[in-house]
Amino acid sequence: MFYSILFPNKERHKDPRMTEMPDYFKDLNLDQVILSVTQRRSDFELEPFFFTPLRDIDTIVYRQEIMRDLDAPELLTRIKLFAKTIYDIQRGMAEMQKHLLNADSYHNNYLTRGRYLNAAERYCNAVSSFIEEKNPNTLNSRGLKSFWEYMSSYGTSDAFLALTAYIKKLRVNLATVKYCMLIRNDNIRVRKYEQQEDHSKQIPEIFDKFKQSATKDYRHTLREEPHAEHVEAAVLDMVARWYKDVFEDLNRFCAQHMDFVDNTIARFAHEVQFYIAWHEYIGSFRRVGLSFCYPKICTTKEHIYSLGGFDLALARSLLSHGTVVTNDFFLDTPERAIVITGPNQGGKTTFARTFGQLHHLACIGCCVPGTDAALFLFDHIYTHFGREEDLSTLSGNLQDDLIRLHRVFENASEDSIIIINEIFSSAALQDALLLAKRMMDKVVSLGALAVCVTFLDELASHSAETVSMMSTVRQDDPTQRTYKIVRQSADGLAYAIHIAEKHGLTYERLCRRLQA
């Protein structure tokens, strides 16, 4: 039986979820990505679902199937409308329950009970309409198929049919309530309607004689305001004395159906926001032609790859102005570590972030940037990016690098992903090279997937497990970066002289300027 749209069974749904942002989020700019995804749906508290990478392939595939079904715009719109209706009903219901369960509440009155009945009727109509629209033939996911089956079963259940029948009976009985009001100065008296003359019909007839020709209708519906609610509530109290049986039945309805929304439907309306939020977020990328794919999730590192991947956080800032550059990577046995060298400002760190982003998003069941991918089922992502020197610790950058790196290797396993960006840049060259080689020895012996951005070309040919990739420049203008990261041996070129020439900072030009 269907239980959750995010987990294939109740047992998986009970798995613990992270309530705090993972420590690698900021280094990978995933904090920016997830904030953009969830900020329009803060009421749903979706962050734990986006924070927590899954550890079983079945749940990931379960989510991918649903995400793929919801690629169909018509189905996505239908699900969004249903989920929003249920959420709006629940939100209003919670406020009304608070008053109806408090005998001393100012709003514990028949006006609130009537609105509660309206909410229940709206709920029944939403469920019935959803069922009547039938299960789309295009559904392929286990999750949505199972939910439709659950809805069909729920719609014919004794509990739902009894709720619907009760509401209809109340509506019929309330329709028999007719009363007259006598308003004199600031006094209102209520009595039963006993075939008294309805003067409201005479008023239009009196003014018809002044009508000259068809004119524009300037009437408009006024929005109901709560300013006179106390008057309405008092009038209803007086009406209830004349129709005791009808209003006592309304009291019983509210007491018996204090929680009329089915728990499974409520859970669906909440959890499906995960998919809706992600589809809305990636929609802006798709509209400018950027691709997303559903990656294969691998438990081994024999063939890990991504085609056309890109950094989501950076791409979002470039949507309105700029061009998003995509990159590829692949690792075939025994390759496990990518070492990226090349000129600065060429996209090396962006590539490293992309590697981490792709793996995290894949392991929460989302489609990822790119045209095709096979990504690893990791246990944790460890990052080591540069930090500003903390003067309060009285330790320099090098010592801080070593302490943080020690923590990484102390906790990482062969199923981890390690991403290191420009480490040991504060050390002397020979010291940095010695330390970096020992670091790579540890990475290789651990067997984890790794990406290392470095200025030390020697690391690119460290071992058979190491893959060399480089940031590149335009052939006709070395001062211009292509932001393409390609597989090639490190060439030791930083193209610094070309940048110096571009800005007039070569030795010769500086000398001429000083002499002048």
C-alpha angles and dihedrals in degrees: 000000000000115000111154138014090210100046129041094225143012093257093059090046089062093057112118117262130206115252094184127062113265113254093244095057098089095048090051093042088238088131088068092046097050092043089056090048098049106030094089090051101043092138091068096056093220095163097099090058091052094041097051118076112208123239101202124070095214093064091046092051090045089059094042090055092053093044089052093050090051090056083086104093095211093053092044091052091049093050092046092053094048094046092047091050092051092046093049090049092050093048093051091042092054091055092048093046089055090059098039092052092051112075091196096051116121088222096051092111144108092273090063091042090054091052089048089055089049090053092050091049091049089051093052091047092050092051093045093048091049091052094044092055088066131220111298113244089225095070113119103158123100090220100056094039090052092047092053090050090050092050092050090051093045092049091060096040121120092240095054094042090049091050091050093047092049091052092049091049091050091049091053092048094045089052088064091060108107125162144164128230124209110199118191119168105309096340126098124192124188128204137163118277108252104176093288116166114274105227092184089078092054096055097069089045091055093052095042090085090066093053110111105177143331110302137178114285106237095182119118134180112262117223112244110253125195095225095106098034092119089059093048091048092050092049091051090051089056092045090051090060089061094045102036097156094052095048094042086055089052088052091052092049093054092046095048097043102040088137105032097154111096112243094228093050090047090050090050092050089053101042097042087066086077090068095038092051093050093047091050091049097050092042091083090055094047092050090062092048102264115144133230127191141186106246127217109244114225130199091195132053097228095114119008118166148149128199120202097358123163142181108266096203093052093041091054090057090050098049096094096036127015142028125279112225116207126207139197134215137175135182121197124185124312090020114100108143128062115204113195121199135159141095120341122259088028100120100268096130091042089055091051091050091048090054090055095042093052093052095047094047092046091053094054090054100256128136109253136216112277143054098267137358146170111199136183127257097232130188096213141348117230120195133189112190128161119281132196112258111266107221092191092068094052088221125120129231093265093054090046090051091053095046093050092044090051090055091052094053091041091061106026124099135191087271093057130099117225121197117186123183123197097326123183093020089139094057129087112269097254092044091048091050093050093049094043093052090052089049091053090048088057093047092051095045091048092055095219125143109257144181119197123187109198147157089218106097092189091072091063091073097037098126146329088279091060125090120198118219128172140200110236141214133210112276093223095045117026091189089069118080119215092199087221115135111204138179108259139122117275110264099189093235117139095170088220093144091059091053090048090051091049091056096038095249103126118124094251095049093045090052092050092049092049092049091050 
